[in-house]
Amino acid sequence: MRLILMTGKGGVGKTSMAAATGLRCAELGYKTLVLSTDPAHSLADSFDIPLGHEAVKICDNLYGAELDVLQELEQNWGTVKRYITQVLQARGLDAVQAEELAILPGMDEIFGLVRVFRHHREGNYDVLIIDSAPTGTALRLLSIPEVSGWYMRRLYKPMEKFALYLRPLVEPLFRPIAGFSLPDRALMNVPYEFYEQIDALGKILTDNAITSVRLVTNPEKMVIKESLRAHAYLSLYNISVDMVISNRIIPPEVTDPYFVYWKEHQQRYRQEIIDNFSPLPVKEVPLYTREICGLKTLEKLKDFLYRDEDPSKVYYFRNTFTIRKVENGFSLELYLPGIPKDQIQLSKSGDELNIHIGNHRRNMVLPQSLATLNTAGAEMNSDHLVIRFSEMDAK
């Protein structure tokens, strides 16, 4: 099954791009599901068709769904939720407060991952397109498999063994005082079983033959910055971006003086997007005269965006840069095919790495693990520019 995630800053048009991509995949004969994991769903509005937690058929080969966190929670976390509720009520909270507090922060993002994994495991669709949350939330979502592994291996499993060993000794004294029982083995196993699903999905997310992220951006300074930051963090977790979609380009036929400023600045930012995301392919989409809502307008967008192409293909296989932990710091490996080292100039300002190649400049927004360090040299290794960041030089 092919997995495509659409993400970007809120309001850039990622839902429309996800819907149009799904429409084209279905047109080519792929059984396709477009799934919204954004807490503020707008996929139903884009298709102009009511959608719910379960998949709804939109047209031939095309289905849509919007994640219902409460349903996923009950299905995957119901046993733990009821235990936490019991504990909170025993400590004096009323039933409604206990129910609410039993839903831990970030659970909606985790359940989004579990839902994606379930679809992949069941294999009922050829293409799964995720209309993801805005960039910040989406990055937390995609980093969960790697981060959760550390906590499970280093903290949860040792604590679980310790708790299960002490339970028979402590339980007779504990329950009369506390008003609730200590968790048993079945209950303690639920979080780990949950983690195993997320860990399995992590392997799928980092397989660039299966999973690609497509960044949707607009030719505006703040939006481009966030898109560059998203690209950096996705690379940090080894998740492949295979395309950038630059949306809402004011077309040449718009000549009203009111738009002169916007057109001039868009022209500059359009080139920045191409330069800064190179060698990723960039597709440009015009600002339409009306909102993209309903199948008729999505058909128009789909034809412009993909024409005769198959959107399920992988547009770019290679990660444009890789971050590795090395002795005394990190190295950043940037793919720059055919560029001699003497044409490259580097400088760093805050969380930005500025790369000058001839008359071209690329600004890379660094993840936090590198932003606090200083550069400590660079070298060309085959077609890769390897830049070292030293912890010893960090201020």
C-alpha positions in Angstrom: 0.0 0.0 0.0 1.3 3.5 -0.9 1.1 6.1 1.9 1.2 9.8 1.1 1.0 12.5 3.8 0.0 16.0 3.0 1.1 18.6 5.5 1.9 22.3 5.8 1.1 25.4 7.8 -2.6 25.8 8.6 -4.6 27.4 5.8 -2.1 26.7 2.9 -4.5 24.3 1.1 -3.3 20.9 2.1 -6.8 19.4 2.4 -7.6 20.5 -1.2 -4.3 18.9 -2.4 -5.0 15.7 -0.5 -8.5 15.5 -2.0 -7.4 16.2 -5.5 -4.6 13.6 -5.2 -7.1 11.0 -4.0 -9.4 11.9 -7.0 -6.6 11.3 -9.5 -5.5 8.0 -7.9 -9.0 6.7 -8.0 -9.3 7.8 -11.6 -6.3 5.6 -12.4 -8.0 2.6 -10.8 -6.4 2.6 -7.4 -8.7 1.9 -4.5 -7.9 5.0 -2.5 -8.8 6.3 1.0 -8.3 9.9 2.0 -8.1 10.1 5.8 -8.1 13.3 7.8 -6.2 13.2 11.1 -6.5 16.9 11.6 -8.4 17.7 14.8 -10.1 20.5 12.9 -11.5 18.4 10.0 -12.2 20.1 6.7 -12.1 17.1 4.3 -15.9 16.7 4.2 -16.1 20.4 3.3 -13.6 19.9 0.6 -15.5 17.0 -1.0 -18.8 18.6 0.0 -19.9 15.2 1.2 -20.7 14.2 4.8 -17.9 12.1 6.3 -17.4 10.2 9.5 -15.0 7.9 11.4 -15.7 5.0 9.0 -14.8 5.2 5.3 -17.6 6.6 3.1 -17.6 6.0 -0.7 -17.3 9.3 -2.6 -17.0 8.0 -6.2 -15.6 5.0 -8.0 -12.5 3.7 -6.1 -12.5 6.8 -3.8 -13.3 6.8 -0.1 -13.0 9.4 2.6 -13.0 9.4 6.4 -12.3 11.8 9.3 -10.7 10.4 12.4 -12.9 10.4 15.5 -10.5 10.4 18.5 -13.1 9.3 21.0 -14.0 6.2 19.0 -10.3 5.3 18.5 -9.7 5.9 22.2 -12.4 3.5 23.3 -11.3 0.9 20.8 -7.6 1.0 21.7 -7.4 2.6 25.2 -10.7 1.8 26.8 -9.3 -0.6 29.5 -6.6 1.9 30.5 -9.0 4.8 30.4 -11.5 3.1 32.7 -8.7 2.3 35.2 -7.4 5.9 35.2 -11.0 7.1 35.7 -11.3 4.7 38.7 -8.1 6.0 40.2 -9.1 9.7 39.8 -12.5 9.1 41.3 -11.0 7.4 44.2 -8.9 10.6 44.8 -12.1 12.7 45.0 -12.8 13.9 41.4 -16.3 13.6 40.1 -17.1 11.2 37.3 -17.2 13.8 34.5 -13.8 15.3 35.4 -12.3 11.9 35.8 -13.5 10.8 32.4 -12.0 14.0 30.8 -8.6 13.7 32.6 -8.3 10.1 31.6 -7.7 11.2 28.0 -4.0 12.1 28.2 -2.5 15.0 26.2 -1.4 14.0 22.7 -3.6 10.9 22.5 -5.4 12.2 19.4 -2.0 12.2 17.5 -1.2 8.7 18.7 -4.6 7.4 17.7 -4.0 8.9 14.2 -0.9 6.7 13.9 -2.7 3.6 15.1 -5.5 4.2 12.6 -2.9 4.5 9.8 -1.2 1.3 10.9 -4.4 -0.6 11.0 -5.3 0.4 7.4 -1.8 -0.6 6.3 -2.0 -4.0 8.0 -5.5 -4.8 6.7 -4.5 -3.8 3.1 -8.0 -2.9 1.9 -6.7 0.1 -0.1 -4.0 0.6 -2.7 -3.3 4.2 -1.7 -3.8 5.9 1.6 -3.6 9.7 1.6 -3.4 11.4 5.0 -4.8 14.9 5.2 -2.5 15.7 8.2 -2.7 18.3 10.9 -0.8 21.6 10.5 3.0 21.3 10.5 3.7 21.5 14.2 1.2 18.8 15.2 2.1 16.6 12.2 5.8 16.7 13.2 4.9 15.5 16.7 2.8 12.8 15.1 5.6 11.6 12.9 8.2 11.7 15.6 6.2 9.5 18.1 7.5 6.1 16.9 11.1 7.0 17.6 10.5 9.0 20.8 8.1 6.5 22.3 10.6 3.7 21.8 13.1 5.3 24.1 10.5 5.7 26.9 9.2 2.1 26.5 12.6 0.5 26.5 14.3 2.6 29.2 11.4 3.4 31.6 8.2 1.5 31.1 9.4 -2.1 30.8 11.7 -2.0 33.8 8.9 -0.3 35.9 6.3 -2.8 34.7 8.4 -5.7 35.9 9.0 -4.0 39.2 5.3 -3.2 39.7 4.1 -6.7 38.8 6.7 -8.3 41.2 5.5 -6.1 44.1 1.7 -6.3 43.4 1.0 -9.6 45.3 2.8 -8.2 48.3 1.4 -4.6 48.3 -2.2 -5.2 47.0 -3.8 -6.5 50.3 -2.6 -3.3 52.1 -2.9 -0.9 49.2 -6.6 -1.3 48.2 -8.3 -0.6 51.6 -6.2 2.6 51.9 -6.2 3.9 48.3 -9.7 2.7 47.3 -8.5 1.1 44.0 -6.4 -1.8 42.9 -2.9 -1.8 41.5 -2.9 -2.6 37.7 -2.6 -6.3 36.8 -0.6 -7.8 34.0 -3.3 -7.5 31.4 -3.7 -3.8 32.0 0.1 -3.2 32.1 0.4 -4.9 28.7 -2.0 -2.6 26.9 0.4 0.4 26.6 3.2 -1.9 25.4 1.0 -3.6 22.8 0.0 -0.1 21.8 3.6 0.9 21.4 4.4 -2.2 19.3 1.8 -1.0 16.7 3.4 2.4 16.7 6.9 1.0 16.4 5.8 -1.2 13.4 4.3 1.9 11.7 7.6 3.7 12.3 9.3 1.2 10.0 6.7 1.9 7.4 7.0 5.7 7.7 10.8 5.5 7.1 10.5 3.3 4.0 10.6 5.8 1.2 9.3 3.2 -1.3 6.1 3.2 0.7 5.7 6.5 2.5 6.2 10.1 1.2 5.4 13.4 2.7 4.3 16.2 0.4 4.8 19.7 1.8 2.2 22.3 0.8 3.4 25.9 1.1 2.5 29.4 -0.2 5.0 31.9 -1.6 5.1 33.9 1.6 8.0 34.4 4.0 6.5 32.9 7.2 5.0 30.0 5.4 8.3 29.1 3.6 10.1 29.3 6.9 7.8 26.8 8.5 8.0 24.5 5.5 11.8 24.6 5.6 11.7 23.8 9.3 9.3 20.9 8.7 11.6 19.5 6.0 14.5 19.6 8.5 12.7 17.8 11.2 11.3 15.2 8.8 14.9 14.5 7.6 15.9 14.2 11.3 13.5 11.3 11.7 14.4 9.9 8.3 11.0 10.5 6.8 11.1 11.2 3.0 9.7 14.3 1.4 9.2 13.7 -2.3 7.5 16.9 -3.5 6.7 20.5 -2.6 3.4 22.1 -3.7 3.5 25.9 -4.0 -0.1 26.9 -3.8 -2.1 30.1 -4.5 0.2 31.7 -7.1 -1.4 34.8 -8.5 -1.7 34.1 -12.3 -0.3 36.5 -14.9 -3.7 37.5 -16.2 -4.4 39.4 -12.9 -3.3 42.9 -13.7 -5.2 44.9 -11.1 -2.8 47.5 -9.4 -4.1 46.2 -6.1 -2.1 43.0 -6.6 1.2 44.6 -7.8 2.9 44.2 -4.5 1.8 40.6 -4.0 2.8 39.6 -7.5 6.3 41.1 -7.1 6.9 39.4 -3.8 5.5 36.1 -5.0 7.9 36.1 -7.9 10.8 36.3 -5.5 9.4 33.8 -3.0 8.6 31.4 -5.8 12.2 31.2 -6.7 13.2 30.9 -3.1 11.0 27.8 -2.8 12.7 26.2 -5.9 16.2 27.1 -4.6 15.7 26.2 -1.0 14.0 22.8 -1.6 16.3 21.8 -4.5 16.5 19.1 -5.7 13.0 18.3 -4.7 10.4 18.8 -7.4 8.1 21.8 -6.9 4.6 22.0 -8.4 3.0 25.4 -8.6 -0.8 25.8 -8.3 -2.5 29.1 -9.2 -4.9 31.0 -7.0 -8.3 30.1 -8.3 -11.2 32.6 -8.8 -13.4 30.6 -6.4 -12.9 28.2 -3.4 -12.0 24.6 -4.1 -15.1 22.9 -2.8 -16.9 19.9 -4.3 -16.0 17.3 -6.9 -16.3 19.7 -9.9 -13.7 22.2 -8.6 -11.5 19.3 -7.3 -11.5 17.8 -10.8 -10.1 21.1 -12.2 -7.4 21.2 -9.5 -6.6 17.5 -10.0 -6.1 18.0 -13.8 -3.8 21.0 -13.2 -1.8 19.4 -10.5 -1.1 16.0 -12.1 -2.3 16.2 -15.7 -1.4 12.7 -17.1 0.9 11.7 -14.1 0.3 9.0 -11.5 0.4 10.8 -8.1 1.0 7.5 -6.3 4.5 7.3 -7.8 7.5 8.4 -5.7 8.6 11.7 -7.2 12.0 11.8 -5.3 13.6 8.7 -3.7 16.5 10.2 -1.9 16.5 12.2 1.4 18.0 15.6 0.5 19.9 15.7 3.7 20.7 13.3 6.6 21.6 14.1 10.2 23.9 11.7 12.1 25.3 11.6 15.7 29.1 11.5 15.6 31.8 11.9 18.2 31.6 15.3 19.9 28.5 16.4 17.9 26.6 15.8 14.7 27.1 15.7 11.0 24.7 17.0 8.4 25.0 15.3 5.0 23.5 17.3 2.1 23.1 15.8 -1.3 24.7 18.2 -3.9 25.4 16.2 -7.0 28.0 17.5 -9.3 28.9 20.6 -7.2 32.7 21.1 -6.5 33.6 22.1 -3.0 35.4 25.4 -4.0 32.0 26.7 -5.2 30.4 26.3 -1.8 30.4 28.9 1.0 28.8 28.3 4.4 27.6 30.6 7.2 25.3 30.0 10.2 23.0 32.6 11.8 20.8 31.4 14.7 18.9 28.4 13.5 19.7 29.0 9.8 22.5 27.5 7.8 23.2 29.6 4.7 24.7 27.8 1.7 26.0 29.8 -1.2 26.7 27.9 -4.5 27.8 30.3 -7.2 25.0 32.8 -7.6 22.5 30.7 -5.7 21.8 30.7 -2.0 20.0 28.1 0.0 18.7 28.8 3.6 18.2 25.7 5.7 16.4 25.9 8.9 18.1 23.6 11.4 16.5 21.3 13.9 17.1 22.3 17.6 19.7 19.6 18.1 22.0 21.5 15.6 20.8 25.1 16.0 22.6 25.5 19.4 25.9 24.2 18.0 28.6 25.8 15.8 29.8 24.5 12.5 33.2 22.8 12.8 34.2 22.2 9.2 32.9 20.7 6.0 34.0 18.4 3.2 32.7 16.8 0.0 32.2 13.0 0.2 31.2 11.8 -3.3 28.1 13.9 -4.1 27.4 14.7 -0.4 28.5 17.9 1.4 29.2 16.8 5.0 29.0 19.6 7.5 30.2 19.0 11.1 28.6 20.6 14.1 30.6 20.5 17.3 29.3 20.3 20.9 32.6 21.5 22.2 32.3 24.7 20.3 28.7 25.4 21.4 28.2 28.5 23.5 
